[in-house]
Amino acid sequence: MGGDLPTYWPASFHAQQAAEKALKGLLTRHQIEFAKTHNIGELLQLTERAVSGFSVRLDSARDLSRHAVTDRYPGDEVPINREAAGRHVDLARTVLDTVKAELRSYWDAGRPSS
């Protein structure tokens, strides 16, 4: 199964989902409420309440938002080539790594003792 696909939209869709969930995890950790949204830009704006400059560092990840819903349903997806899907996966990885670094001290502290 190593051949080229006609479109790589599933990779772009899942990259968007990974970035979205990571940002929602960061917001949840900081007890920042968010609306039901798949918009990475909206989520990034909310992160500014907890981490100044976070939105600017990840500004390019806003491009993932267009893959949240349209690409979810076969037949409605935007054709995505291998190169574009690779960029989307790289963007998601950057979001995940940045969120992970931001949460490092929280993870390292472990569960609070009662």
C-alpha positions as CSV (number, residue, x, y, z in Angstrom):
1,M,0.0,0.0,0.0
2,G,2.7,2.5,-0.8
3,G,1.1,4.2,-3.9
4,D,0.0,7.7,-4.1
5,L,-3.5,8.5,-3.1
6,P,-5.8,10.7,-5.2
7,T,-6.0,13.1,-2.2
8,Y,-4.4,13.2,1.2
9,W,-7.3,15.0,2.9
10,P,-7.5,12.5,5.8
11,A,-4.0,13.5,6.9
12,S,-4.9,17.2,6.8
13,F,-8.2,16.5,8.6
14,H,-6.5,14.6,11.4
15,A,-3.7,17.2,11.7
16,Q,-6.4,19.8,12.3
17,Q,-8.0,17.6,14.9
18,A,-4.7,17.0,16.7
19,A,-4.0,20.7,16.9
20,E,-7.5,21.5,18.0
21,K,-7.5,18.9,20.8
22,A,-4.0,20.1,22.0
23,L,-5.2,23.7,22.2
24,K,-8.4,22.7,24.0
25,G,-6.3,20.7,26.4
26,L,-4.2,23.8,27.2
27,L,-7.3,25.9,27.6
28,T,-8.8,23.3,29.9
29,R,-5.7,23.2,32.0
30,H,-5.9,26.9,32.5
31,Q,-9.7,26.7,33.1
32,I,-10.5,28.9,30.1
33,E,-13.9,28.2,28.7
34,F,-14.3,27.9,25.0
35,A,-17.3,27.6,22.6
36,K,-17.9,24.5,20.5
37,T,-15.5,25.4,17.7
38,H,-13.1,23.8,15.3
39,N,-11.5,27.2,14.5
40,I,-7.8,27.1,15.4
41,G,-7.6,30.9,15.3
42,E,-10.3,31.3,17.9
43,L,-8.7,28.8,20.1
44,L,-5.3,30.5,19.7
45,Q,-6.8,33.8,20.7
46,L,-8.1,32.3,23.9
47,T,-4.7,30.9,24.8
48,E,-3.5,34.5,25.1
49,R,-5.3,34.8,28.4
50,A,-2.9,32.2,29.9
51,V,0.2,32.5,27.8
52,S,1.1,35.8,26.3
53,G,2.4,35.5,22.7
54,F,1.2,32.0,22.3
55,S,-1.1,32.9,19.4
56,V,1.7,34.7,17.5
57,R,4.1,31.7,17.9
58,L,1.5,29.4,16.3
59,D,-0.1,31.8,13.9
60,S,0.5,29.6,10.8
61,A,-1.5,26.8,12.4
62,R,-4.6,28.9,11.7
63,D,-4.5,27.4,8.2
64,L,-5.6,24.1,9.6
65,S,-9.1,25.4,10.4
66,R,-10.3,24.9,6.8
67,H,-9.7,21.1,7.1
68,A,-11.9,20.7,10.2
69,V,-15.3,20.2,8.7
70,T,-15.2,20.4,4.9
71,D,-12.7,17.6,4.7
72,R,-14.6,15.4,7.2
73,Y,-17.0,14.0,4.7
74,P,-15.8,12.2,1.6
75,G,-17.0,13.9,-1.5
76,D,-16.8,17.4,0.1
77,E,-13.1,17.4,0.8
78,V,-10.7,19.8,-0.9
79,P,-8.1,17.9,-3.0
80,I,-4.9,17.8,-1.0
81,N,-1.6,16.6,-2.4
82,R,1.1,14.8,-0.5
83,E,3.2,18.0,0.0
84,A,0.3,20.0,1.4
85,A,-0.6,17.2,3.7
86,G,3.0,17.0,4.9
87,R,2.9,20.7,5.7
88,H,-0.4,20.3,7.7
89,V,1.1,17.4,9.7
90,D,4.1,19.5,10.4
91,L,1.9,22.4,11.6
92,A,0.0,20.0,13.9
93,R,3.3,18.7,15.3
94,T,4.5,22.2,16.0
95,V,1.2,22.9,17.9
96,L,1.6,19.6,19.8
97,D,5.2,20.3,20.7
98,T,4.5,23.9,21.8
99,V,1.5,22.9,23.9
100,K,3.6,20.0,25.4
101,A,6.4,22.4,26.3
102,E,3.9,24.9,27.8
103,L,2.4,22.1,30.0
104,R,5.7,20.5,31.0
105,S,5.8,22.0,34.5
106,Y,2.2,21.0,35.0
107,W,3.0,17.4,34.1
108,D,6.2,17.3,36.1
109,A,4.4,18.5,39.2
110,G,2.2,15.5,39.2
111,R,-1.1,15.0,40.8
112,P,-1.7,17.4,43.7
113,S,-1.7,15.7,47.1
114,S,-4.7,16.2,49.4
